[in-house]
């Protein structure tokens, strides 16, 4: 019986690993000239490690046909009933543009993570006031989704906003210096 359970577990893990694939991550340009060079280098990319993009506030990245833009990062005071457990709330404002032919799902919990300069990771929190719209939902083909994600964080000299797909390798990272946070 133990051998059967071990064999089943091994088979399940093997199937899960085969199902994972590499995401195509590239910095989005205004005129999108990177498409030509990515087609030329697509054969070489299959041999390379997954690409990680480091970006700044205002930069956009193409992530598997989705154009993700960090529009703003700010310190958010929250509402009357909002009290940070750490030092402060930080809200990030993102836009996702679906350049694929299929609906895509954006999830602030599954796709987004904020890290401070010491490497501590923060997940999303809930604010009763100050957030315009959540960055969660389905984006139809050719459509856009814009929303905000609040985080309860410790004060730090800088932060990194990580965007990834939990089922694929590759990651986009926006560097956010503390002095660039709007108030």
Secondary structure, DSSP 8 states (H G I E B T S, - for coil): -HHHHHHHHHHHHHHHHHH-EE--EEE--SS-THHHHHHHTHHHHTTS---EEEEETT-EEEETTEEEEEEEEEEE---TT---SSSEEEEEEEEEEE-SSS-EEE-HHHHEEEEETT--EE-B---SSS--SBS-EEE-TT-EEEEEEEEEE---SEEEEEEE-TTEE-EEEEEEEGGG-B-
